[in-house]
Amino acid sequence: MRLNQKTKHKIVDGLLICMMILPLAAAIVIKVLTQPYSEGMNITGALIFLEIPMPFQPLLITEAQINSWLVMISITGLCLFLTHGIKAVPDSKRQHIAEMIVEKVDSMVRENMGEMFMGFSPFVAAIMALSAFSSLLTLIGVFPPTSDLNIIAGWAILVFILITYYKLKGGLWNYIKGFGDPIFVMAPMNVISEIATPLSMTFRHFGNVISGVVISALLGSALSGITAKLPGLLGQIPFLKIGIPAVLSLYFDIFSGCMQAFIFASLTMIYISTGFPGEAYEKRMKRKIERAKKKEEAKRLAELEK
């Protein structure tokens, strides 16, 4: 029995929805099975699941790393779901949503980086999605990878490598010479400023996210204690345990998490675009073209002489 095109489309949609939901369900199951029992408030870092011996230090497989991979799988499923069955003329809400996301990210990149860097749109969208969805894991009671300094530091190092790569587009000497701008005496300060770029990106993002987690936990614990001391019926209504923490979660878990994702992506775009030496790069390209032309002319003359 052959399935028609519509049925196949629905089956693929179902599989993609499972690809979005199952990783999150797996994160919850891992949390339940591995989280040690504790009474009262308990703020800890990511659990260490495995230590792999390495030459310098053991490689740790932590809860934050596992959750990061699960979030990436879920985001991949969401992207495939939104783009499944796209057509030249949009005829579905999901395609409209996908096109709106692409247009918004392209607009951000164009405004912050310029037309030359439009190829960064997928990278910027990936950074924002990974950061935002990682922070939103707190809504389902799972450890957010953005609460682990190592995860954010890895993102910042990757961005720093990109910044340095584009700064070197103007040539090695131009990059080294930039440390002496505006005067040579400022070279040590410029070196410190260069090193501080990934550090500031790391601690800004990590600090804002972890502060929200800690404040929410402290308030939840304090409100639970207050509720227990209320007389009669007031002590049985969980408006302090559930209501107020839920309202605070709208800021700390949703607004703040999404805002930090936007800020991290914006800093990435600004650092890369402002660090790119446009004039030096153009001069370097012109010299390369001129040298290539001279080599071609030399080859032609050599062939004519033969």
N, C-alpha and C positions, 0 to 999 in steps of 0.2 A: 504494500500500500504506500503510494507516494503522497507526501505532504505537500499541500499547496504553499505558495509563497507567503501568504498571510500567516499561516500556522508556523512556518519556519521562523518568520520574523518575531512572533510572540515567544517562541521557544528560546531564541537568542536573547530577547529582552529579559526573560525570566532568569536565564543563566547570568546575565550581566547584573541584574538586581541582587542575585545571590552573591556575586563577586563583590558587591558593595557592602552587603549586610554581614556575611559570614566572617570576614576578618574582624569586624567590631564585636561580633558574638564570641569569637575566639579570644579576643582580648579580655572580655568579661570572664570567660571560663578560666583563663590563665590566672586572672586576678583572684578569683574565688579559690582556686586550687592551691595557689602559692602564698597567698597573703596570710601571715601568721595571726592568730587570734590575739586581740589586745583589748583591754577595757579603757574607756575614756578616749581622750584626744591623743593621737599618735601621728606625728609628722616625720616621715622618713624619706630617704632618697629611693632611687630605683633599686629593685631587688637584683642580686647577681645570681644568674641561673647556672653559669658554666665558666670555668677558667681554663683557657687553652694555653699550655706552656709555650713561651716564645723566648728568643735569645736574650732580650733586654728585660722584658717584664711580661707577665701573663696577659693574654688577650681575654678581656672580660666580655661575656655575653650577658647583657643586662635587660631588665624589663623595658627600659627606654628604647633600646635598639629593636627589640622584638615588636614593640608597639609602633615604632617608626615604619618598619616594613609592613605591618598590617595596615597602617594608614595609607601608605603608598599603593598597596594593592587595592584598597577601597577607592582611592582617588582614580586609579587607572580604570576600575570598573565604572565609575561615574562618567569619566570622559568617553569611554567606549559606548556607554548607554546614551549619552547626549548626542553622539555623532553617528549612532547606528541608523542606517537608512536615510542619511541626509540626501537632499535633492538640490538641483540648481535653483528651483523655486521652492522656498520653505512652505511646508504644508502641515507642520506639527509644532506643538508648543515647545517640545524639547529642542528642536532645531533653532527656534527663535531664541531660546535661552542660551544655547551654545554660541550663536552668532552675537548675541548681546555681550557675552563674556569676552569673546575675541575682540569685539569692537572697543570695549572699555579698556582692556589691557593694551591694545594697540594705541589707543589714545593716550594712556599714561606714558608709555614708552616714547611716543612721538613728542610729547610735551617735555619730558624730563631728559631725554637722550638725543632726540633728533632723528631725522630720516635714516641716517647712516647706521643706526643701531636697531632698526626695526626687527632684525633677526633675533633680538633678545626677548621678544614677546613671550614665547613659550617658556623660557627660563624664568622670567619674572612671574608668570602665572603659576608655574610649579612651586616657586618659593612661597608665594602667598597662600596657595592651597595647602601645601604641606604644613606651614606654620599655623595657619588658622585651624585646620582640622586636627592637628596635634593638640592644640590648646583646648579645643572643644571636647576632647576625650573626657575631661573632668565631668561633663554633663551625664555620662553614663558610669561614673565612678571608677574610671580607669586612669592609671598614672599617665599624665601627659608628657610626651618626650621633650616638650619645650621647658619642662621643669628640671631637666638634666643639663648641667653646664656643658658636658662633653658634646651633646648633640648640637647645641647652638654654636659651640666653638668650631665644630666641624663645618657647619654652614659658613661661618665667618671666614675660616681659612680658605674655603673654596672661593668665596667672593674676593678675598685678598689676592689669591693667585690670579684671578681674572683681572683685577685692577692693575696688578703689576705687569701682566701680559700686555695689556693695552697701553700702559705707560711706556713699555719697551718698543712699541710700534714706531716711535720716533727715533730709535737707535739707542744703543747702550750708553754711548757718551752723553747723549741728550738727557737720558734718565739720571745718570750720575751727576751731571751738571745741575740738574734741577734741585739737588739737595743744598746747593749754595745760593739759592734764590731767596731773598733779593741780594744778600751779601754773604760772603763765604763764612763769616762768623756764625751765621744761623744754621750751618750744616748739622751740628749735633742736635739742635732742636727739631730740625726737619726729619732727621733719622728717627728720633723718638716719636714724632707725629706719625710717621709712616708705620711704625710698629704698633702704635696705639690704635690704628684704624680697626683691625680685627678685634682687639680687646674691647674697644668701646661698643662695637656692634654686638659682641657677645654679652657683655654685662648689662647693656641697656635692655636687650630682649629678655634675657634670663631673669634679671632683677624684677622687671615689671610683672612677669608671669608668676614667678615664685612668690612674690609679695602678695599677689591676689590669692594664691592657694593658701598661704599661711594665715592671712587675714580672715578668709572664709572659714578655715578650720577653727581659729580662735573664737570667732563670733558664734559659730555653731555650737561649740562646747560651752561658751558662756550662756547662750540663750537656753540651752538644754538644762543647765543648772538653775536658771531663773524659773523656767517652767515647772520644774519639780517642786519649787517652794511656793507656788501660787496656791491659794486655798480653793477647795471645792472643785466646781466644774471648770474653772479657769485653768487648773493644773492638768485637766484631762484633754483640753483642746490644744492640739499641737501647732497653734498659730505662730509661736515663737520658734519652734523646732523646724517647721517646714515653710511657713509663709514668708517670714523675713529673710531667711537664708536664700529662698528661691528668688526674691527680688534682688538681693545682693549678687546672686549668681548671674543675673542679667548683665551686670556691669563687669564683674571680675572674670567670669568665664567666657562670656560672649563678646561684649563690646571691647573690653581691654585686650582679649586674645586676638580678635580680628584687627584691632587697631595696631597692635604690635607687629602683626604680619604685614600690614600695609606699610608701616614705618621701616621695617627691615628691607622690604622690596624697594621702597623709595630711596633709602640710603645706598642700596646696591646700584641702582640706576644712576644716582648723582655721582657717587665715587668713581664709577667706571667712565661716565661721559666727561666729567670734569678733569679726570686724570689723563684722558687721551690727548696727546699733543698733535692737534690737527695740522698746524702749519709745518711742523718738523716732519710729520708723516708724509705730507704731500711733497715736500722737497726731497725726501728719501726716495719716494716712488719715482719722481722725475729723474733722479740720478740713476736709478736702476734701469729705467726705460732707455735713457741715453747710453748707458753701458751696453745694454742688450743690442741697441741699434749699431753701435760701433763694432761689436763682435760680429754681427751679421754682415756688415760692410767689409770687415776684414776677411771673413770667410769667402765672400763673393769675389773679392780682389784676388785671393789666393787661388780660387777655382779658375778665374780668368787667366792668371799667369800660367797655370798648368796647361 
